[in-house]
Every structure is written in structure tokens, then in C-alpha cells.
Amino acid sequence: MIAVSKTLRPADLTEKINRFWRLSGEKIQSLESAFDSTEGSPVFTVAGKYTSRAWTQWTQGFGFGSAILQFDAAGDEAFLQTGREKTLQMMAPHVTHLGVHDHGFNNVSTYGNLLRLMNEGRIEKNTWERHFYELAVKCSGAVQARRWTTLPAGGGYIYSFNGPHSLFADTIRSLRSLAIAHRLGHVLLEENDREISLLERLISHAKTTARYNVYYGEGRDIYDVPGRVAHESIFNVNDGTYRCPNSQQGFSPFTTWTRGLAWVMLGFAELLEFMQTQDLPDEAETFMLRAASATCDFYIQNTPTDGIPYWDTGAPGLVRLGDYLNRPAEPFNDYEPVDSSAAGIAAQGLLRLGHYLGEKGKSYWQAGLTILNTLLDEPYLSLDKNHQGLILHSVYHRPNGWDYVPPDRKVPCGESSMWGDYHAREAVLYIQRIIRNEPYLTFWSDSK
């Protein structure tokens, strides 16, 4: 269980944050100068060097988005230029990509961040440039909403790249593309010009995720622990019946893959903030808050004392680590890897939920700060100038064996991921703005 610091304050992290951004800039420049983009998008590091993985290009926006966040945090316009140019040159196929569920990852990290900065007055306002960003996000939101499975009892979900039967927990964070597009007044047009509300699809997908991918201790199965998350929910597309939980990247359907858990924590926390800008019935807040609270509680209870989780709460080797939840995580152990990327995502989810709840959410807020305090120091912050990654000890796909295991080790360790580095930057930028009393960081800003 996380040993939540009750006294840690955002300003206490200032020195660590300054070092973080210095290192972050160096890592971005190193990757930009050395990586061959003809080989695909950088995904994760092998022996300290970013490599690609032929699956989908779901991490490309994180790379360019990292440069944009670096400008946002440190003000160096060279990074803004890189983010702008790479978005223009490389990201258009992602806007109209019909085959994936991750529009919020690629397009909000690039076009969305650039639009946000223009709305905030951080970059010079230009009408045509603004329209370019707005058009990209409108298209992205509609295309993502079109990838839809309707359930006969009402509602539905954006289906994963596995097909119409598959609902991924990760997709909760792609709802950001629908949210921004809706705020810009966009709709999805179907046959005979039938208008589909992007907000209604957002709420419907979130509700389906909260119902089937999140558990609440209600006896759905014998492993129904409050806050547990199934990576994937499987449906019979012939009649819409829910069939079973599943997991693509976790150990099993009945354990919790911690990065999937973290996506749900952050996704629902952000949606709660977004819903404050909309005139909606209380029901939406009720199910979102329930899901956010249950998953955040589960994370706090099932994570080692320093806030860094192992890659899956049911990973079989954990039994060999003894009382592992009552001491700091051990990234160099011989049995199961930790996943620092899950920690970076979860930290932001805890902070946002804590902020949303105010005084009632103080424990979540402090848990988020505790995790960030750990990530911003060794052994997780990469101080090695020859290592292209920023946050160490990230895991990609343990079941497939895709993660690099150093010659003198038995499990993956010491490597970074593009999503882990990006979300660490996003979480640190979030708390830096709090420290500096700058505008509160949201994905939509003033895009209405």
C-alpha cells in the first residue's frame, strides 16, 4: 500500500522539476538527432536506444507531443517548432485512421496540444493555423466515434483494433478527441445525414467501460475486488450480450494489468473535469466518480509504498517477493518487472481526482504527489546522457516478451517507453502550473 505523504507540497518538488525539464530537453534532442523515422515510430528503448515495433503507430503523437510539452514547460521555441513541423509532416494519417481506438493518444497529444497553447495565448494567434488544428481534431473525434458497436439494451462503445466484439480499458482516454470536437460544435454525420452527438457517444462509451471493465465488489465473479480493472471486455456482436473479461497485455482476465488500471484512473478523472463544462444530468457524474474513486482506491491499496506498481497485480512471480506491498518497489528483482509508465499515468489521475473533489479528495492528491516525488528521482529518472529514455523501468507487453532484458538480469528493467516519458511530462507540467499559479491544465482549454 502506498505510504502517502501527508506533508508533501507541490512546491517541494520544484528543484526536482527543474532538473526533470533539463533532462527532458536533452532526451528529446538526442532522439530527434539519432532516430531514423523511416523505421517507424519510436516505441520503447532497448539498451537505452529508442526502437520501433511493428504493431500500430500509436506512440508517434507522444514523441511530437513531448516536444510541445517541453516548450510549454520551459519556453524554448525550438521545441515548439519541432512539434509543429512534425505534426504537419507526419500526423495527417492518424486524423483519419479508421482502424484504431487511440485517436486521443496521437491527435490530442499533437493537434490538441497546439490548439490548447493557441487558446491560452502561449503561441501567436493565427486564424488559419487555428482552423487547421480545429479541423484535425474535429475529424479525429468524428472518425473515432464512428468506430462503434451498438448494444441492444442501449448505448455502446468504441471498439478496439481487435474488432467489434472488443472494448479496451485504454480507450477511455481517447474520448478526449470526441470531447474537444464536441466543444467545437462538431457532429458525426451518418447515412441520410443523421446527426450523431459526439458527447452522447462519449458518455455512452464511458458508461459501458464503467459497467463492464471496472469492478465494484458486487460478485460478478469470484475475483470481483472493488476497483479491479479488466483490460478488455468481450461481447457477442450477434446479440450484444456481454460474455467475459479478457486481457491482451495483462497476466490474465481476472487480474489487473496496472497500466490499464492507470488509463481508467486518469480517463475518468479528466472526464469528470470536462463534464463540469457541460449541462448534464447527475447520472453521468455519478458513474464516472464511482469508477474513478474505485480504481484510485485499488491502486493505492495494491501498489508498493513508493507508488510504483508491478506490471500486473496477479503476476505469478510476485509470490516470491514476499511482503512486496509493504516496501518500495524493486525494479531490479529477479521475478516480475515494475511499470513506471503506469505510475506516471496514475499520478495524474490521482491528482486530478483529488483536485476535483477538493477537501474530500486530499488523500488522492497527496498520493499523486507521493508518486511524482518517487518518479522524479533515481532509480526512475534517467540521469544517463547516453540513455534516450527519460523515465526508466517501463514495461510494454510482458506476455509477448517484447521488453528488453539486460544480459545480467532475469526480467525487463532499465528501459523507457514513449507513452511513459510523455505522460511523465504531462503530469509534471500539470503540477508545475499549480506551483506557479498558472492556468489549470486541461486537454480542452478554451476550445469552445
C-alpha positions as CSV (number, residue, x, y, z in Angstrom):
1,M,0.0,0.0,0.0
2,I,1.3,3.4,-0.9
3,A,2.8,5.3,2.1
4,V,1.1,8.5,1.2
5,S,2.9,11.6,2.5
6,K,0.6,13.9,4.3
7,T,3.1,16.8,4.4
8,L,4.5,16.9,0.8
9,R,3.5,20.0,-1.1
10,P,3.8,20.8,-4.8
11,A,6.4,23.4,-4.2
12,D,8.6,20.8,-2.5
13,L,9.1,19.3,-6.0
14,T,10.4,22.5,-7.6
15,E,14.1,21.6,-7.7
16,K,13.4,18.1,-9.0
17,I,11.0,19.5,-11.6
18,N,13.7,21.9,-12.9
19,R,16.1,19.1,-13.3
20,F,13.4,17.0,-14.9
21,W,12.8,19.5,-17.7
22,R,16.6,20.0,-18.3
23,L,17.0,16.3,-18.8
24,S,13.8,16.1,-20.8
25,G,15.0,18.6,-23.3
26,E,18.3,16.7,-23.7
27,K,16.5,13.4,-24.3
28,I,14.2,14.9,-26.9
29,Q,17.1,16.4,-28.8
30,S,19.0,13.1,-28.6
31,L,16.1,11.2,-30.0
32,E,15.4,13.8,-32.7
33,S,19.0,13.7,-34.0
34,A,19.6,10.0,-33.9
35,F,16.3,8.2,-34.6
36,D,15.6,7.1,-38.2
37,S,11.9,7.8,-38.8
38,T,11.8,5.6,-41.9
39,E,12.0,2.7,-39.4
40,G,8.6,3.7,-37.9
41,S,7.8,5.4,-34.7
42,P,9.9,5.2,-31.5
43,V,8.1,2.9,-29.0
44,F,10.4,1.7,-26.3
45,T,14.1,1.6,-25.6
46,V,16.5,-1.4,-26.0
47,A,19.8,-0.9,-24.1
48,G,19.0,2.8,-23.8
49,K,18.1,3.5,-27.5
50,Y,14.6,4.0,-28.8
51,T,13.4,1.4,-31.2
52,S,10.2,0.8,-33.2
53,R,7.7,-2.1,-33.0
54,A,5.6,-3.1,-36.0
55,W,2.1,-3.2,-34.5
56,T,0.4,0.2,-34.8
57,Q,1.9,3.7,-34.8
58,W,0.1,4.5,-31.6
59,T,3.1,6.3,-30.0
60,Q,4.0,8.7,-32.8
61,G,2.0,11.5,-31.3
62,F,3.6,11.1,-27.9
63,G,7.0,11.8,-29.5
64,F,6.0,15.1,-31.2
65,G,3.7,15.9,-28.3
66,S,6.6,15.7,-25.9
67,A,8.4,18.5,-27.8
68,I,5.3,20.6,-27.5
69,L,5.0,19.9,-23.7
70,Q,8.7,20.8,-23.4
71,F,8.0,24.2,-24.9
72,D,5.0,24.6,-22.7
73,A,7.1,24.0,-19.6
74,A,10.4,25.6,-20.4
75,G,9.6,28.1,-23.1
76,D,12.2,27.1,-25.7
77,E,10.7,27.8,-29.1
78,A,12.9,25.3,-30.8
79,F,10.8,22.5,-29.3
80,L,7.6,24.2,-30.4
81,Q,9.0,24.4,-34.0
82,T,9.8,20.7,-33.9
83,G,6.4,19.8,-32.6
84,R,4.6,22.0,-35.2
85,E,6.7,20.7,-38.1
86,K,6.5,17.1,-37.2
87,T,2.7,17.3,-36.7
88,L,2.3,18.9,-40.1
89,Q,4.6,16.4,-41.8
90,M,3.7,13.1,-40.1
91,M,0.3,13.2,-38.3
92,A,-2.3,13.6,-41.0
93,P,-2.8,9.8,-41.5
94,H,-3.7,9.5,-37.8
95,V,-6.5,12.0,-38.1
96,T,-8.5,9.8,-40.5
97,H,-7.2,6.4,-39.2
98,L,-10.3,4.1,-39.3
99,G,-8.6,1.1,-37.8
100,V,-7.6,2.1,-34.2
101,H,-9.1,3.1,-30.9
102,D,-6.3,5.6,-29.9
103,H,-7.1,8.9,-31.5
104,G,-6.9,10.6,-28.2
105,F,-3.3,9.4,-27.8
106,N,-2.0,10.5,-31.2
107,N,-4.1,13.5,-32.1
108,V,-4.8,15.2,-28.8
109,S,-1.1,15.0,-27.9
110,T,-0.2,16.9,-31.1
111,Y,-3.1,18.9,-32.7
112,G,-4.9,19.2,-29.4
113,N,-1.9,20.5,-27.5
114,L,-1.1,23.1,-30.2
115,L,-4.7,24.2,-30.2
116,R,-4.6,24.5,-26.4
117,L,-1.5,26.6,-26.5
118,M,-3.0,29.0,-29.0
119,N,-6.2,29.2,-26.9
120,E,-4.1,30.0,-23.9
121,G,-2.1,32.7,-25.7
122,R,1.1,30.8,-25.4
123,I,1.7,30.9,-29.2
124,E,0.8,33.7,-31.5
125,K,-2.8,33.5,-32.7
126,N,-3.2,32.8,-36.4
127,T,-6.7,32.3,-37.8
128,W,-5.7,29.7,-40.5
129,E,-3.4,27.9,-38.1
130,R,-6.2,27.7,-35.6
131,H,-8.6,26.4,-38.2
132,F,-6.1,23.7,-39.2
133,Y,-5.8,22.4,-35.6
134,E,-9.6,22.6,-35.1
135,L,-10.3,20.8,-38.4
136,A,-7.9,18.0,-37.4
137,V,-9.4,17.5,-34.0
138,K,-13.0,17.7,-35.4
139,C,-12.2,15.0,-37.9
140,S,-10.4,12.9,-35.4
141,G,-13.3,13.0,-32.9
142,A,-15.8,12.0,-35.6
143,V,-13.7,9.2,-37.0
144,Q,-13.1,7.8,-33.6
145,A,-16.8,8.0,-32.7
146,R,-17.6,6.1,-36.0
147,R,-15.8,3.0,-34.8
148,W,-18.9,2.0,-32.9
149,T,-20.6,-1.1,-31.6
150,T,-24.2,-0.6,-30.6
151,L,-25.6,-2.6,-27.7
152,P,-29.3,-3.7,-28.0
153,A,-30.2,-2.5,-24.5
154,G,-29.0,0.9,-25.4
155,G,-25.6,2.6,-25.5
156,G,-22.5,1.1,-26.9
157,Y,-18.7,1.5,-27.2
158,I,-15.8,2.4,-29.4
159,Y,-14.3,-0.9,-30.3
160,S,-10.6,-1.7,-30.2
161,F,-8.4,-2.8,-33.1
162,N,-9.3,-6.4,-32.2
163,G,-12.7,-5.9,-33.7
164,P,-16.4,-5.0,-32.9
165,H,-16.5,-7.5,-30.1
166,S,-13.8,-5.8,-28.1
167,L,-13.9,-3.0,-25.6
168,F,-10.5,-1.8,-24.3
169,A,-10.0,0.0,-21.0
170,D,-7.4,2.2,-22.7
171,T,-9.9,3.8,-25.0
172,I,-11.4,5.9,-22.1
173,R,-8.6,8.4,-22.7
174,S,-9.3,8.6,-26.5
175,L,-12.7,10.1,-25.5
176,R,-10.7,13.4,-25.3
177,S,-10.9,13.7,-29.1
178,L,-14.7,13.4,-29.0
179,A,-14.8,16.0,-26.2
180,I,-12.8,18.6,-28.0
181,A,-14.6,18.1,-31.3
182,H,-18.0,18.4,-29.5
183,R,-16.9,21.7,-27.8
184,L,-16.0,22.9,-31.3
185,G,-19.6,22.3,-32.4
186,H,-18.9,19.2,-34.5
187,V,-21.1,16.1,-35.0
188,L,-20.8,12.8,-36.8
189,L,-23.0,12.5,-39.9
190,E,-24.2,9.0,-40.7
191,E,-26.4,7.8,-43.6
192,N,-29.1,10.2,-44.8
193,D,-27.4,13.0,-42.9
194,R,-28.4,11.5,-39.5
195,E,-26.5,13.5,-36.8
196,I,-24.7,11.6,-34.1
197,S,-23.8,13.6,-31.0
198,L,-20.2,13.1,-30.1
199,L,-21.0,14.0,-26.5
200,E,-23.6,11.3,-26.3
201,R,-21.2,8.7,-27.7
202,L,-18.6,9.9,-25.2
203,I,-20.9,9.4,-22.3
204,S,-22.2,6.0,-23.6
205,H,-18.7,4.6,-24.1
206,A,-17.7,5.9,-20.6
207,K,-20.7,4.3,-19.1
208,T,-20.1,0.9,-20.8
209,T,-16.5,1.0,-19.6
210,A,-17.5,1.8,-16.1
211,R,-20.1,-1.0,-16.1
212,Y,-18.0,-3.8,-17.7
213,N,-14.3,-3.0,-17.3
214,V,-14.4,-1.8,-13.8
215,Y,-15.4,-4.0,-10.8
216,Y,-17.0,-2.9,-7.6
217,G,-17.1,-6.0,-5.3
218,E,-20.6,-6.9,-6.4
219,G,-20.0,-10.6,-7.1
220,R,-19.7,-10.6,-10.9
221,D,-17.1,-13.4,-10.5
222,I,-15.1,-14.8,-7.6
223,Y,-12.3,-12.3,-8.3
224,D,-14.6,-9.2,-8.1
225,V,-12.5,-6.9,-6.0
226,P,-13.6,-3.3,-5.8
227,G,-11.5,-1.2,-8.3
228,R,-10.1,-4.1,-10.2
229,V,-9.9,-3.4,-14.0
230,A,-10.2,-5.8,-16.9
231,H,-8.2,-4.7,-19.8
232,E,-10.7,-6.0,-22.3
233,S,-14.4,-6.8,-22.2
234,I,-15.8,-9.2,-24.8
235,F,-19.3,-9.0,-26.3
236,N,-21.3,-11.3,-28.6
237,V,-21.8,-8.9,-31.6
238,N,-24.8,-11.0,-32.8
239,D,-27.0,-10.1,-29.9
240,G,-24.9,-7.7,-27.9
241,T,-24.5,-9.9,-24.8
242,Y,-21.6,-9.4,-22.6
243,R,-19.5,-12.6,-22.5
244,C,-16.4,-12.2,-20.3
245,P,-13.3,-10.2,-19.3
246,N,-10.1,-10.6,-21.2
247,S,-6.6,-9.2,-21.2
248,Q,-4.2,-8.5,-24.1
249,Q,-1.3,-7.1,-22.1
250,G,-2.0,-8.3,-18.6
251,F,-1.4,-11.6,-17.0
252,S,-5.0,-12.8,-17.0
253,P,-8.6,-11.6,-17.4
254,F,-9.0,-12.0,-13.6
255,T,-6.0,-9.9,-12.6
256,T,-5.3,-6.2,-13.1
257,W,-2.8,-5.0,-15.7
258,T,-1.7,-1.9,-13.9
259,R,-1.3,0.3,-16.9
260,G,-4.8,-0.5,-18.0
261,L,-5.9,0.5,-14.4
262,A,-4.0,3.7,-14.7
263,W,-5.6,4.6,-18.1
264,V,-9.0,4.2,-16.4
265,M,-8.0,6.3,-13.3
266,L,-6.8,9.2,-15.5
267,G,-9.5,8.9,-18.1
268,F,-12.4,9.1,-15.7
269,A,-10.7,11.9,-13.6
270,E,-10.3,14.0,-16.8
271,L,-13.9,13.3,-17.9
272,L,-15.2,14.5,-14.5
273,E,-13.4,17.8,-15.0
274,F,-14.7,18.1,-18.6
275,M,-18.2,17.3,-17.6
276,Q,-18.2,20.4,-15.4
277,T,-18.2,22.4,-18.7
278,Q,-21.4,20.6,-19.9
279,D,-25.0,20.8,-18.8
280,L,-25.6,17.1,-18.0
281,P,-27.8,15.0,-15.7
282,D,-26.2,13.9,-12.4
283,E,-26.2,10.3,-13.6
284,A,-23.0,10.9,-15.7
285,E,-21.1,12.3,-12.7
286,T,-22.3,9.5,-10.5
287,F,-21.0,6.6,-12.6
288,M,-17.8,8.4,-13.5
289,L,-17.0,9.4,-9.9
290,R,-17.7,5.8,-8.8
291,A,-15.3,4.4,-11.4
292,A,-12.6,7.0,-10.7
293,S,-12.8,6.5,-6.9
294,A,-12.9,2.7,-7.0
295,T,-9.9,2.4,-9.3
296,C,-7.8,5.1,-7.5
297,D,-8.5,3.3,-4.2
298,F,-7.5,0.0,-5.7
299,Y,-4.3,1.5,-7.0
300,I,-3.3,3.0,-3.6
301,Q,-4.1,-0.3,-1.8
302,N,-2.3,-2.6,-4.3
303,T,0.9,-0.7,-5.0
304,P,4.2,-0.7,-3.1
305,T,4.9,2.0,-0.6
306,D,6.7,4.4,-3.0
307,G,3.8,4.4,-5.5
308,I,5.4,2.3,-8.3
309,P,3.3,-0.7,-9.3
310,Y,4.4,-4.1,-10.6
311,W,3.1,-4.7,-14.1
312,D,0.2,-6.8,-13.1
313,T,-1.3,-7.3,-9.6
314,G,-1.6,-11.0,-10.2
315,A,1.7,-11.6,-11.9
316,P,2.7,-15.1,-10.8
317,G,6.2,-14.2,-9.6
318,L,5.0,-11.7,-7.1
319,V,4.5,-14.5,-4.5
320,R,8.3,-14.9,-4.5
321,L,8.8,-11.3,-3.5
322,G,7.2,-11.8,0.0
323,D,5.6,-8.8,1.5
324,Y,6.2,-6.6,-1.5
325,L,3.3,-4.2,-0.9
326,N,4.8,-3.0,2.4
327,R,8.1,-1.8,1.0
328,P,9.3,0.2,-2.0
329,A,9.1,-1.4,-5.5
330,E,12.2,-3.3,-6.6
331,P,12.9,-2.7,-10.3
332,F,15.9,-5.0,-10.2
333,N,14.3,-8.0,-8.7
334,D,14.5,-11.4,-10.4
335,Y,10.8,-12.3,-10.7
336,E,8.5,-9.6,-12.0
337,P,9.0,-6.2,-13.6
338,V,7.6,-2.9,-12.3
339,D,5.9,-0.5,-14.6
340,S,6.9,3.1,-14.1
341,S,4.7,4.2,-17.0
342,A,1.6,3.1,-15.1
343,A,2.8,5.2,-12.2
344,G,3.2,8.3,-14.3
345,I,-0.3,7.9,-15.7
346,A,-1.8,7.0,-12.3
347,A,-0.2,10.0,-10.6
348,Q,-2.0,12.5,-12.8
349,G,-5.3,10.6,-12.4
350,L,-4.9,10.8,-8.6
351,L,-4.0,14.5,-8.7
352,R,-7.0,15.4,-10.9
353,L,-9.5,13.4,-8.9
354,G,-8.1,15.0,-5.7
355,H,-8.4,18.4,-7.2
356,Y,-12.0,17.7,-8.5
357,L,-13.1,16.6,-5.0
358,G,-11.4,19.4,-3.1
359,E,-11.0,18.8,0.6
360,K,-12.7,15.4,0.3
361,G,-10.0,14.3,-2.2
362,K,-7.0,15.3,-0.2
363,S,-5.8,11.7,0.2
364,Y,-5.8,11.2,-3.6
365,W,-4.0,14.5,-4.2
366,Q,-1.3,13.5,-1.7
367,A,-1.0,10.1,-3.2
368,G,-0.4,11.7,-6.6
369,L,2.4,13.9,-5.2
370,T,4.0,10.9,-3.4
371,I,4.2,9.0,-6.7
372,L,5.6,12.0,-8.6
373,N,8.2,12.5,-5.9
374,T,9.4,9.0,-6.5
375,L,9.4,9.2,-10.3
376,L,11.4,12.5,-10.3
377,D,14.4,10.8,-8.7
378,E,16.6,7.7,-9.2
379,P,16.2,4.9,-9.9
380,Y,13.4,6.1,-12.1
381,L,14.6,9.4,-13.5
382,S,17.3,8.7,-16.2
383,L,20.4,10.8,-15.5
384,D,22.5,8.9,-18.1
385,K,23.0,11.2,-21.1
386,N,23.6,8.2,-23.3
387,H,20.2,6.8,-22.5
388,Q,17.4,8.2,-24.7
389,G,14.7,7.5,-22.3
390,L,13.5,9.8,-19.5
391,I,11.7,7.5,-17.1
392,L,13.2,4.1,-16.5
393,H,11.7,0.7,-15.7
394,S,8.7,0.9,-18.1
395,V,7.1,-2.3,-19.5
396,Y,5.4,-2.7,-22.8
397,H,4.0,-6.2,-23.5
398,R,5.1,-8.7,-20.9
399,P,3.1,-11.6,-22.2
400,N,4.5,-11.2,-25.7
401,G,8.0,-10.9,-24.4
402,W,8.7,-7.6,-26.2
403,D,10.6,-5.9,-23.4
404,Y,14.4,-5.9,-23.3
405,V,16.0,-8.0,-20.5
406,P,19.6,-6.9,-19.9
407,P,22.2,-9.8,-20.0
408,D,22.8,-9.8,-16.3
409,R,19.0,-9.7,-15.4
410,K,16.1,-12.1,-15.4
411,V,13.2,-9.7,-16.0
412,P,12.9,-6.4,-18.0
413,C,14.3,-3.3,-16.3
414,G,16.1,-0.1,-17.0
415,E,14.2,0.8,-20.2
416,S,11.8,3.6,-21.1
417,S,8.7,3.9,-23.3
418,M,7.3,6.8,-25.4
419,W,4.0,6.8,-23.5
420,G,5.8,6.6,-20.1
421,D,8.0,9.6,-21.0
422,Y,5.1,11.6,-22.4
423,H,2.8,11.1,-19.5
424,A,5.5,11.9,-17.0
425,R,6.0,15.2,-18.8
426,E,2.3,15.8,-18.8
427,A,2.0,15.1,-15.1
428,V,5.0,17.3,-14.2
429,L,3.6,20.1,-16.4
430,Y,0.3,19.8,-14.6
431,I,1.9,20.2,-11.1
432,Q,4.3,22.9,-12.3
433,R,1.3,25.0,-13.3
434,I,-0.1,24.5,-9.9
435,I,3.2,25.7,-8.3
436,R,3.4,28.7,-10.5
437,N,-0.3,29.6,-10.2
438,E,-0.6,29.4,-14.0
439,P,-3.8,28.4,-15.8
440,Y,-5.1,24.9,-14.8
441,L,-4.0,22.4,-17.3
442,T,-6.9,20.7,-19.2
443,F,-6.9,19.0,-22.6
444,W,-9.7,21.2,-24.0
445,S,-8.6,24.6,-22.6
446,D,-10.8,27.3,-24.2
447,S,-11.6,25.4,-27.4
448,K,-15.3,26.2,-27.1
